[in-house]
Amino acid sequence: MHVHVDGKTYSFEHSMTVKEILKKLGLNQEIYLVILEDGNLATPDRVIGKDDTIKIIRVVSGG
């Protein structure tokens, strides 16, 4: 699997849930969104396959 976050690409050899990926990368799941290849959001329990590519983006809000 290929994971794109903050201009870097990480590769993992096995399937993991979104929650596991974020934990492995040290990212707080409350401030990052995971986008699938088709542009949809992935929930924390979604399993990402070893052949998939995802993008992780930081949630930015203002007021």
HUZICOR-V323441 format. One record per residue. N is the residue number from 1. RES is the residue in one letter. PHI is phi as a letter, one per 20 degrees, with the letter a starting at -180 (999 if undefined). OMEGA is omega in degrees with one decimal (* if undefined). Layout:
BEGIN
n:N res:RES phi:PHI omega:OMEGA
n:N res:RES phi:PHI omega:OMEGA
END
This chain:
BEGIN
n:1 res:M phi:999 omega:177.2
n:2 res:H phi:d omega:-178.1
n:3 res:V phi:c omega:178.6
n:4 res:H phi:d omega:179.1
n:5 res:V phi:b omega:177.0
n:6 res:D phi:l omega:177.3
n:7 res:G phi:m omega:179.5
n:8 res:K phi:d omega:176.4
n:9 res:T phi:c omega:177.3
n:10 res:Y phi:d omega:177.8
n:11 res:S phi:c omega:176.8
n:12 res:F phi:c omega:-174.7
n:13 res:E phi:e omega:-176.5
n:14 res:H phi:c omega:179.5
n:15 res:S phi:f omega:177.9
n:16 res:M phi:b omega:172.7
n:17 res:T phi:f omega:176.8
n:18 res:V phi:g omega:-179.9
n:19 res:K phi:g omega:179.4
n:20 res:E phi:f omega:179.2
n:21 res:I phi:f omega:-179.4
n:22 res:L phi:f omega:178.8
n:23 res:K phi:f omega:-179.5
n:24 res:K phi:f omega:-179.9
n:25 res:L phi:e omega:179.2
n:26 res:G phi:m omega:-178.2
n:27 res:L phi:d omega:179.3
n:28 res:N phi:f omega:-176.7
n:29 res:Q phi:f omega:178.9
n:30 res:E phi:e omega:-179.0
n:31 res:I phi:d omega:176.4
n:32 res:Y phi:c omega:174.3
n:33 res:L phi:d omega:177.7
n:34 res:V phi:d omega:-177.3
n:35 res:I phi:d omega:178.0
n:36 res:L phi:f omega:-180.0
n:37 res:E phi:g omega:-179.2
n:38 res:D phi:e omega:177.1
n:39 res:G phi:n omega:178.9
n:40 res:N phi:e omega:176.4
n:41 res:L phi:f omega:177.1
n:42 res:A phi:d omega:177.2
n:43 res:T phi:f omega:-178.0
n:44 res:P phi:g omega:-178.5
n:45 res:D phi:e omega:-179.6
n:46 res:R phi:f omega:177.9
n:47 res:V phi:e omega:177.4
n:48 res:I phi:d omega:-176.9
n:49 res:G phi:f omega:-176.6
n:50 res:K phi:f omega:179.8
n:51 res:D phi:d omega:-177.0
n:52 res:D phi:e omega:174.6
n:53 res:T phi:c omega:178.8
n:54 res:I phi:c omega:175.4
n:55 res:K phi:c omega:178.3
n:56 res:I phi:d omega:-179.7
n:57 res:I phi:c omega:178.6
n:58 res:R phi:e omega:176.5
n:59 res:V phi:f omega:179.3
n:60 res:V phi:c omega:177.8
n:61 res:S phi:c omega:179.6
n:62 res:G phi:b omega:-178.4
n:63 res:G phi:b omega:*
END
